Amino acid sequence: MPVQTLPVQPLLAVPSQRLWMERQAWFQRRLDDTRGEMPAAIGEQAEALLVDLQLSFCAGAWVAVVILAQTALDADLADRELAGEETGIALNDIRFGRDYVWLRNRRNDLVHEEGRTALTIRDQTEDRARLEAEARRAVELLFKALKG
């Protein structure tokens, strides 16, 4: 059966400056709040990934935001575990808490197609609000985890 293609050109357009600035302000407020409450500096790789995470968020690349949020979280956790900084309770919540399991599973669904398609062009064109909500949730969860 042929795959139905939908026009994706509008998705590839750069957001307006106003929209970019609104997204950047939302992201930056959360990042600033997190940095004010972090017990220690985050790892270099996690911090570097935050740059692409913020760029993706501002651009409206919602799927990339979910993937990068979990990737940054993984990098930070690896650094904390190596340094012996992670406590059992915090680690337990990040590893097994319902919200973090959702984030990890959603990232895995988006990256690894295992038996079902987790994302289609139709999702990208017709379900942008849901994808944006997932991206915002992913950012919030990452920053909550970074606070320790």
C-alpha positions as CSV (number, residue, x, y, z in Angstrom):
1,M,0.0,0.0,0.0
2,P,1.5,3.4,-0.9
3,V,2.2,5.8,1.9
4,Q,0.1,8.9,1.8
5,T,2.2,12.0,1.9
6,L,1.1,15.3,3.4
7,P,2.6,18.7,2.8
8,V,5.4,19.3,5.4
9,Q,6.6,22.6,4.0
10,P,4.8,24.8,6.7
11,L,6.5,22.7,9.4
12,L,9.9,23.6,8.0
13,A,9.3,27.3,8.2
14,V,11.2,29.3,10.8
15,P,8.9,30.4,13.7
16,S,8.1,34.1,13.9
17,Q,10.5,36.2,16.0
18,R,7.7,36.7,18.5
19,L,7.0,33.0,18.9
20,W,10.8,32.2,19.1
21,M,11.2,34.8,21.9
22,E,8.1,33.5,23.8
23,R,9.5,29.9,23.7
24,Q,12.9,31.1,24.6
25,A,11.6,33.0,27.6
26,W,9.5,30.0,28.8
27,F,12.6,27.7,28.5
28,Q,15.0,30.2,30.1
29,R,12.7,30.8,33.1
30,R,12.6,27.1,33.8
31,L,16.4,26.8,33.3
32,D,17.1,29.7,35.6
33,D,14.8,28.3,38.3
34,T,16.6,25.0,38.0
35,R,20.1,26.5,38.2
36,G,19.0,28.3,41.3
37,E,18.0,25.1,43.1
38,M,20.7,22.7,41.8
39,P,22.8,21.2,44.5
40,A,25.8,20.8,42.2
41,A,26.8,21.7,38.6
42,I,25.5,19.3,36.0
43,G,27.9,17.4,33.8
44,E,29.5,18.9,30.8
45,Q,27.8,16.7,28.2
46,A,24.3,17.3,29.8
47,E,25.0,21.0,29.8
48,A,26.1,21.0,26.2
49,L,23.0,19.1,25.2
50,L,20.9,21.8,26.9
51,V,22.0,24.2,24.1
52,D,20.5,22.0,21.4
53,L,17.5,21.2,23.6
54,Q,16.8,25.0,23.9
55,L,17.4,25.5,20.1
56,S,15.0,22.6,19.3
57,F,12.4,23.9,21.7
58,C,12.5,27.5,20.3
59,A,12.3,26.1,16.7
60,G,9.3,23.9,17.6
61,A,11.1,20.7,16.9
62,W,8.9,18.9,19.5
63,V,10.0,15.3,18.8
64,A,13.7,16.3,19.0
65,V,13.0,18.0,22.4
66,V,11.6,14.8,23.9
67,I,14.6,12.8,22.6
68,L,17.1,15.4,23.8
69,A,15.5,15.9,27.2
70,Q,15.9,12.1,28.0
71,T,19.4,12.1,26.5
72,A,20.5,15.0,28.6
73,L,18.9,13.3,31.7
74,D,20.8,10.1,30.9
75,A,24.1,12.0,30.5
76,D,23.6,13.9,33.8
77,L,22.6,10.7,35.7
78,A,25.7,8.9,34.4
79,D,27.9,11.8,35.6
80,R,26.2,11.8,39.0
81,E,26.5,8.1,39.4
82,L,30.2,8.1,38.5
83,A,30.8,10.9,41.0
84,G,28.8,9.1,43.7
85,E,26.5,12.1,44.1
86,E,23.1,10.5,43.4
87,T,21.0,9.5,46.4
88,G,18.9,6.4,46.4
89,I,15.5,8.2,46.7
90,A,16.2,10.7,43.9
91,L,17.7,8.0,41.7
92,N,14.7,5.7,42.3
93,D,12.2,8.4,41.3
94,I,14.1,9.3,38.1
95,R,14.6,5.6,37.2
96,F,11.1,4.3,38.2
97,G,8.8,7.2,38.8
98,R,5.7,7.2,36.6
99,D,6.6,10.5,34.8
100,Y,10.2,9.5,34.1
101,V,9.1,6.1,32.8
102,W,6.8,7.9,30.5
103,L,9.6,10.1,29.2
104,R,12.0,7.2,28.7
105,N,9.3,5.1,27.0
106,R,8.3,8.0,24.8
107,R,11.8,8.7,23.7
108,N,12.4,5.0,23.0
109,D,9.2,4.8,21.0
110,L,10.3,7.8,18.9
111,V,13.8,6.5,18.3
112,H,13.1,2.7,17.9
113,E,10.2,1.6,15.8
114,E,9.5,-1.8,17.4
115,G,6.3,-3.2,16.0
116,R,4.3,0.0,15.8
117,T,4.8,3.4,14.4
118,A,5.0,6.0,17.2
119,L,5.2,9.0,14.9
120,T,3.8,9.8,11.5
121,I,3.8,12.8,9.1
122,R,0.1,13.2,10.0
123,D,1.1,13.6,13.7
124,Q,3.6,16.2,12.7
125,T,1.0,18.1,10.6
126,E,-2.2,17.6,12.5
127,D,-1.3,17.0,16.1
128,R,1.3,19.7,16.8
129,A,-0.4,20.8,20.1
130,R,0.0,17.3,21.6
131,L,3.6,17.1,20.5
132,E,4.3,20.5,22.0
133,A,2.6,19.5,25.3
134,E,4.8,16.4,25.4
135,A,7.9,18.5,24.7
136,R,7.1,20.9,27.5
137,R,6.4,18.0,29.8
138,A,9.8,16.5,28.9
139,V,11.6,19.8,29.6
140,E,9.9,20.2,33.0
141,L,10.8,16.6,33.9
142,L,14.4,17.1,33.0
143,F,14.7,20.3,35.0
144,K,13.0,18.7,38.0
145,A,15.5,15.9,37.8
146,L,18.5,18.3,37.5
147,K,17.4,20.0,40.7
148,G,18.2,16.8,42.5
